[in-house]
């Protein structure tokens, strides 16, 4: 029988999970939500909350806030942090000397009493109860401040409580290792195991009031706020131009944390402050003016920014996602229309600019051999073309900044210079004081690039054309289908691996396009390698196949780690001199249509297209 006179549901496993929950949970809101579900016999809702624990992956946790083991709430945060703390104790003999940093955004969920700040305070209480020093930010910060602090203070780990650009009901728990980069495996499974072994809250884990008074608790806010803006100034090369610049720029933080920090970054570069979008500049967990707080969704999120730009006569809009680790840019065209650049186009512009500034500073011709740029394998290959021509190194990593951050650290440790890294999901690492994507430093660096180009009477669009004409056009088209059925996803990819009913045979053509190479990072196969083995790490738990076509096209199909999507990324790379853009675009459109029709089979598989 359950306590509080509640009737059992009849499902033994579920009853056991509920009983344990009611015994452990001390948050009155989540506790009563669970009791009400039991009273009302809401089996579906109970199963949703208690069927499976949130999976702790390399990106940490990301889920809706609410009651139960499948959601983000006080108890699951305590359990997660206890596991993480135990894992750190096993990994570091000097954890109690070095400590950890904890940051948070402005998300909140009144119904369940959860908020990023509350979760951060609970995480701090867990560490302090074990005698571990905690650097807990006293105010909301951008995500990049956490990896910056890990490196700056030489800490063992960092935690950022944020769900980035997810819908408002979600939250997340992102983890950084001592090297200042996001964790990679096997840390995720090690932490998962430790969480399972430490589910019962430790006596002092709930005690946030004591923890906040503890001598072990420090507030790094002032120090980091000063040091960060000092660190990014090594990428400010045109102070005089910035001071005199007439360019007007609008900035939106989309109800997230970015506003004050981007203002400070512009100030650090002596740029005129950007015009903030008033309705969106203050943090608001309800995100009232946007459907999704994701600037990647393009024009819908930027409507208010465009209106402000028209009123102020500004030609460029910068937008951060709510935790300010990503950056979108739009520019007014001569036609009066606004052009929102893709992450790949911004990667080309920022990569060009970082190299341009580097070249101006470095006259030694041999130094370029020590220089590296990185991009994820589903991002544009434009930097590879630049690297070939200019003589620096370009490397691809798996999808996600955890791979680029860790690879950058390895290269820096070998005495190499890592100038820039990017991914097509509008993430950029322009300053290696942060080994992760950073939308704050990228905003200031973009501001300087825009001001510099203005002195040459050039727009961003014109500069992008110049880059493509010099290094070859790289035109990309990315999208996704929504699919909630894991079995459909599995059979779609298995069909491609056993094409035409032949075992272990991939398609040799797709409509009128012939396939010249296949790389499957789920199985580790790569037709281009002499031993047919892929160089990049493989992961059997996620689907990812890349097709190279005879016409210079590349297409990757992969499942998303955080959403019910099958994504595709396509690019046509032309040689320098081939500048018939209309023809290239049509060729890419035709290729995408063929891939959708022949490889995705959306009608047969009942896939929902990306909502327009």
N, C-alpha and C positions, 0 to 999 in steps of 0.2 A: 504494500500500500504506500501511497505517496504522503509526504507531510502536508500540512495545511488542509487536511481532509479532502484532497483532490482525488478524483477517480482515475484509476489507471486507464490507458488508452486501449489496452489489449495487445499492443505490439511490445513484446518484452524488451527488445533492444532499445526501442524508442523511449519506453518508460524509464529504463536505466539511465539513458542520456539525460532525460528531463530531471530525474531525481538528483543526479550528480550536479546538474546545472543549478537547481534551486538550492542545493546545499552550499555551492561555491559562490554564487553571484551575490554581490552586496549592493548593486546598483538598483534602487527601488523601481526605476522605470522599466529596465529590461526584465527584471524579476516579475513585475506585475503583468507585463505583456505576455510572458510565458504562461503564467497562471491563468490569465484570461483565455488563452488559446486552448489550454487543457479543459477549463470549465465549459467552453463553447464546443468542445470536441472538434476543433479545426485541424483535422488530421493532415490535410495537404500542407497547410502553413507550418505545422509542427515538423513534418518530414523535411520541408524545405530548410528550416532552421537547424535541424539536428541530424540530417542524414549523413553529411560528411563535413569534416573540418576543412576550413580554408587551407589550400595548399600553400606551403611556404616555398616559393621558388627563388630563382636568382634575382627576380625583381622584388623579392619580399612578399608582401601580401597586397591584394587589392580586392575589395568586395564592398557590398552595401553595408551601411551602418544599421544596426538593429540587433535583436536578441538571437542567441543561439550560436553554435560552434561554426556555422557557415558564414557568420557576419562579423563585422568589425564592432567591437563593444569593449567595455571596461575589462570584462573577464578574459576575452580572447587576447586583448593587448597584454594583460598581466601574464597569461600563459605563454604567449609568444616571447615576451621579454625575459621571462624566467629561463626558457630554453636557450635563448640567445646569450644570456648572461653566463649560464653553465658552459655553453660551448666556448665562449671567450675565456672562461677560467681554465678550461682544458687546453686552449690554444696558446695562451700567453702567461708566462710565469710572473710578468710584471704588470698585470692588468690593474692592480691596486695602486701602482705608482703612476700609471699613465692615464687611465680613465677613458671615457667615451664622451661624444657630443650628441645632443638631441635637439632637433629643430622641428618646427610645425608650421602649417599654413592656417588659413582662417575658416576651414570647413567646420560645419556643425549640423547636428541632426536632433532638433528639440524633442521629437517623439521618443527617441531612445536615450536621450541624455548624453549622447556621444558627441565629442568634438575633438579636433586635432590637438588643441591645447590640453584638454583633459587627458587624452591618450598619452601625450608627451610627459605630463606630470606623473602619471601612473608608471610609465617606463622608467622615469627618473627614480621613483620610490623603490622599484625593484632593485636597481643597481646599487642605490645607496644602502639598502638593507643588507647588501653583501659587502659593504665597505669599499665600493668602487667609486672614485671621483667622477662626478657628472658635470659637464659643461652644458647647462640647459639655457637656451636662449630665452630672454625675458619677453621677447616680442616675436611676432611672426617674421619669418625670413624667406628669401628665395631658396629653393632647393640647393643651388650651387654653394651656398654658404656652409652647408654641412661638410661636403667633401673638402672644401677649402680649409675648414677648421681642423679636420682630421690631419691633413698634411701640415698645416701651419703650427699646430700644437703637438704634433707627433703622437696622436692618440691611437688607441687600439682599434677603435671602430666608431661609426657614426650611424645615427638613425634619423630619418626625416619622415615625419607623419604628414602625408599628402596623398591625394588621389589625382594630382596633376590636372588634366583637362577632362577627367571623367564626369559623368552626370552628378548633380549636386548631392544625391543620397549616398554616393560612394566615399570611401576613404582608403588610405593605403599606408604601408609601413615599409620604407625603403632602406636598405642596409648597405653601408660602406665598410670596406676592410681597412686595415692599417695603411695600405698603400694609397689610400685616397680614391680608389676606384670602387664601383659597385662589385658586390661579390659574384664569383663564378663558381661552378661546381668544383669540388664536392662540398663546398661550404653549405650550400642550400640543403642538401640531404642530411648533413651533420647537424645543422640547426633544427631541421624538421624532427629528427630523432630525439634531440634534446628537449624539444617542446613536448612531445608525447610522454617523455619521462618525468616532466615537471608540471603536470596539469593542475595539481592542487595548489591554490595560492599560498605562498609563504606568509607567515604571520604578519610581516610588516609591509607586504606588497600593496595593500590598500591604503597605507598611511601616507597620503600625499602631504598632509599638513606638517607632519614631523620632518619629512624629507626636504620640504622647501625651507626649513629652518636649519638644516644640517650644515656642518662646516665643510662637508665633502661637496656641497653644491656650489658651483660658480656660474656666473653669467658672462658669457664671452661676447655679448652683443657689441659693446663700445669698441673693444679691441679689434674684433673681426671686421666691424664696419669700417674702421680706419684702415686696417691692413689690406683688406680686399681692394678698396678703391685706390690704394697705393700700388698694389701689385698689378692691376690692369693698366696702369699708366705706362708700363714698358711698351705697350702697343699704341701709344699716342705719339705719332710722328709729325703731325702737322698743326701744332698748337696755334701758330699765327693765322693759318687759313681758318681754323675753327673759330677763333676769336672774331674774325672779320666776316664770317659767312652770313649771307643773306637768306640762305635756304630755310624754309619753314617746314617743320616736321611735327606731325601729330603722333601722340603715343596713347595706346590703351592698354590697361592691365587686365581688362575683362573681369572686373570684380575680384581680382586675385591680389597677390602680395606685391606686384611689380612696381607700382607707381613711385614710391619714395626712392627706391633703389635705382631705377632708371634715371630719375632726376639727378641723383648723386653721381651716377656714372657719366652723364653728360657734363656735369659740373667738373668732374675730374679731368675731362678732356677739353675743358674751356669751350664747350659747345653751348650755343644758346639753348635754354631749357625747351624741351618739346612741349607742345600744347597738349595738356591732358584731356581726355574725354571725361567731362565732369560726372556724367551719369554712371561711369564705370570705374572711376579711379579709386574709390574706397573699397576695401575688402567687404564682400557680402556673400555669405554662404548660400543665399537663395539664388544668386546669379540672375537677377530679375529681368535683365534686358536681352538675354540670349537664350536660344533653345538648348544649345550645347556650348559650354564654355571652351570651345576648341578652335583656336584661330586657323587650324589646318582646314576647317570646314569652309574657309574662304569668306566670300562676300557677306553672307548672312550675319556673321559675327562682327563685321566691320562697318555695317550700315551707319552707326552713329559716328564712327571715325571719319567716314567719307563726308558726312554732313558738316562736321566741325572743320574739316580741311577746306571744304568749299567756302565756309564762312570766313576762315582766316587766310585764305589764299595759300594754303600749304600744298606742296606737290607730292609729299611722301607720307605714308602712314606706317608706323611700327606697332606691332601688336605682340604682347607676350601671352603665353598661356597662364592659367592662374597661379602656378608655382614658379613662373618666370624662368624655367630652364629651356624654353624654346622661343623662337622668334619668327613672326611672319612679317613680310614687307609688301606694301602695295604702292604703286606709283601712278600718278595721273598722266595719261597719254595725251598727245596733241589733239586727238579726237574728242577729248573731254571724258572719255571712259577711264575707269580705273583698271589697272592690271595688277592682279595678285600674283606674285612670283611663286613658283613651286619651290619646294625644299631643294630640289636638284639645281634649279636656276640660281638660288641664293648660295648654294654650295660652290657653284662656279664663280659667282661674283666675289664672295668672301675669300675663297681660295686664291683667286687672281690677286686680290688686294693684299692679302697677307704676304704673298710671294713678291709682289711689286714693292712693298715697304721693306721687306727683307733685302731685296736686291739693292735698293738705294743705300742701305746701311752697310752692306757687305761687298767690298771690292775684290776680296780674295776669291779667285775663280774656283779654287779647290774646295772651298767651304760648302759648296752646293751638294757635294757628295755625301755630306753628313746630315743632310736635311730630309725630313720625312713628312708626308701627308698621308692621312688614313681616311677610308670611307667604308661603310658597310657594303656587303656584297649586293644588296638590292638597291643601292644608290647609284647615281650617274657615274659613268666612267670618265667624265670630263677631266678630272684631276690626273688620271692616268695619261691622257693625251698631253696635258700641260707638263707633267713630269718627264715624259719621253723627250719633249722638245727642249726643256730647260735644264735637264740633267739631275733633278733631285729624285728621291725614291717615293713611289706610291705603293701602298699596301691595302689590300682588302681584308676585312674581318667579317665574322658572322654578324647577323643583324642585332643591333642593340648597342648602346654606348658602353655597357659593361665590358664588351670585347675591346672596343677602341681605347677605353680608359686603361685597361690592364696592359694592352699592347703598348700604348704610349709610355706607361711607366717602365716596362721592360726596356724600351728603346732609350728612354732618358737615363736609366741606370747603366746602359752601355755607353753613355757619353754622346748619344745622338741628339739631334735637335728635332723636336716634333712641332711643326709650325701650325698645323691645322688638321682638324678631323671633322667629318660631318656625316649626317644620315638624312635621307630624303624626308623623314618625318619632322622637318624644320628644326633639327638639333645640330648645334655647332659648338665646337671647342676651339676657341681662338686663343685662349690664354692657358698655358699648361699649369698655372697655379691651381686650376680646377680640372681634375681628370674625369670630367663628365660634361654633358652638354650644359651650356650656360647662356641664357637669353639676355642677361644683364650686360656682361662684357660685350656680347655680340651686338647689342643695341648701340653702344657707344662707338664701337669700331665701325659699324655700318654708318652711323652719323658722320664720322670723320670721312669715310669713303665717299659718301654723298656730297659732302662739302668740297672735297678735293675735286671730284668730277665736275661740280658746278663751275669751278674756276677754269675748267677746260671746255665749258659750255656743253657738257655731256650729261645725259640722263642715265639712270641705271639700265634702262632698256637698250639704249645705244651702246653702252659699255658691254652688255651681254652679247650683242651682235658682234662687236669687235672681238670678243673672246672666241666666239664660235667661228668667226672668219679666220682667225689666226690658228686655232687648234683643232678645228673640225666641228661641225654641228653635232650636238648630242641632244636628241629630242626624246623626251620620255612621256609615258602615259601610264599612270598608276590608278588602280581602283580595287574594288572588292565586291564579293557577293556575301550575303548573310546566309548562314546555314546553322541551324540548331541541332541537326542530327549527325552525331559523330560517325555513325555507320555509313551515311551517304558520303561524308568527307573521305572516310577510309577507302570506300570502294572507288571513288573518283580517282584517287591517287594510285590505287592498286591497278586500275585499268591502264593507267599510263605506264606502269612498270611491266605489264604483261600485255602489250598492245596487240590488237588483232588476235587475241587469244594465245599468243606465243609467250612462253614463260621467260621472264627476265629480258624482254625485248621492248625497247622504248620506241616511240613513233619516229619514223625517218622523214616524215613530212607532215605539214599542217596546212590543209587546203593547198594553195599553189606555192607555199613556201617550204623549201627543203631544210631539214634540220641537219646542222653540221657537227654539233656536239651536245652531249647531255651530262649534267652533273646532278647527282641525287644526294643531298646531304642528310637524308634520312637513313639511307643504306650505306653511304660511303663510296658510291660508284662515281667515277669520272672518266668519260671516254677519251678525254684529252691527255690523260696521264699515261706514261708508258706501262705502268703496272695496273692501270684502271682504278687506282685508289685516289680518292679526293684528298687534297692537302688540308683544307679547312676542317676543323673538328666536326664530327657528325653527331647527330642526336636522334635516336630512334623514336623519341617521345613526341617529336613534332614533324610535320610534313614539309618538305622543301625540295623542289626540283627546278633546275635552271636549264633552259633550252637555248642554244646558240644557233642562229640561222645563217644560211649562206649569204643573205643580203646585208649582213652587218647588224642584224637585230639580235637582242638578248631578251629573254623573258623568264622571270622567276615566278613560280606559283608556290605560295606557302600558307600555312595556317597561322593565325594570330595567337600569341600566348595569353593575351588578356581579354579577347573579345570573340564572339561566335562568328568569325569571318574567315573566308578564304580570300587571300589578297593576291593581286598580281601586279608585277612591276615590269614594265617593258621599256626598252630604249633602242633607238636606232643611232648608231655611231657612224658618222660619215667622215671621210678623209678631208683634210683642209683643202679648200678650193672647190669642193662640191657644195655650192650655196643655193641650189634650187630648193628653197625651204618648202614651198608648196608641194612639190613632188615628194620630198622626204616625209612631210606630215601625212600625205595621203597613203604613202607606203606603210607608215606605222599604223595608221587607222585600219588599213586592210589587214595587217598582221594581227592586230588586237581582235578584230572581228573574227578572224580565222581561229585564233586561240580560244576565244569564248565559245564559238560554235563547236569546234572539234574536241577541245580538251575539257572545258567546263561542262558542256551540255546542260545549260541552265534549265531548259524545259523538262528534260528527262529527270534531272536531279532536284527539280522544284527549288531552285536557288532564287533568293530575293536579290534584285540588283541594289547597288548603293542608292539610298534615297537622294533624289535631287533637291 
